[in-house]
Amino acid sequence: MKLLLAILLFLISGAAVADITGTADVIDGDTIDISDVRIRLNGIDTPERKQTCRTNGLVWHCGIEATKVLRHLTKGKTVTCIGNAKDQYGRLIANCFI
């Protein structure tokens, strides 16, 4: 019975909500690291860092721009992220705020 309870508590703890606070290291426009935890911003989908876009015939580095914007928004600020699921790459999917 104690073993069953221990297993149940272990399984429940894996589903608990993660609450991570700290300085964000920006990976790209929709991914950050806080305290060695890789976090995918919930509901945000930006171009990959090396991706380019075309607007009115002009090619521009939209992935780099998305990364710069997120760095600007988080620079010198404490970021808190709350999530309870992981994506296919093992990143925490979280709602984050400053």
N, C-alpha and C positions, 0 to 999 in steps of 0.2 A: 504494500500500500504506500509506504514512504517513497519507494522508487517511482511509482506511478505519479505521485504528487510532484516529485522533483523533476520528472520529465515534462509534466504539464506546465510547471512554472517556467522551465527553460523555453518551451515552445511559445508560451505567451510573451515572455520577455523579448523574443525576436520580433514580435509584431508591435511592440510599444512604439510610441511616437518619439522620434529623435528631435532633440532641441539642441542646436549647436550655435554657439555665439563666438565671434572672434573677428580677426582681420581676414578679409577675403583675398586670396591669391587668384586673380582672374586667369582662366585657362583660355576661354574664348567668349563669345558674346552671350552664351547661355550656360556656361559651366564655370564653377569656382571651386576652390579648395579652402576649407577652414579646418585648421588643426589636423591635417592629413586625411580629412574626409572629403572625397570628391562629390560635389553636389551639382545636380542638373536642375536648373530653375524651372519650376512647374509652370506649364502653359506658355513658355517662351521658346521660340525656335528661330535662331538666327543663322545666317550663312556660316559655314566652317571658316576658320581663320584664313586658309589659303584660297578660298573661293572668290571669284570675281563675278560682277554683275554688269549688265548692260542697260543703260538708260539713255534714251534718245540717241542711240548709236554710239555712245561713249562707254568704254569699259572702265570700271573702277573697282577698287579692292574693297568690296562691301564686307567681307569677313574681317579684315583688319579694322575697318571702321566700327563694326559692331563690338569688337574686342575693346577698342579704345573708349567707346562710350561707356561700357560697363566698368572699365578701370576708372574713368572719370567719376562715375556715380558712387563708387565704393572707396575711392582713395581717402585714407586717413579716417575712415569711419568704422564703427563696429557694426557688423552684420549678424543678424539672427535668422536662422533657418529652421523651419519646422516641417518635418515630413515623416512618412511611415511606409514608403515603398521604395524599391530599387528598380532601375531600368535594366535592360539587357546587358549593359556593360558594368553593372554592379554599382552605379552611382546612385546616391540617395536622391530621390525626387522630392523637392521641398519648395515651400513658399518662403521666400526670404524678404526681409525688410531691414531698413536702417533706422 
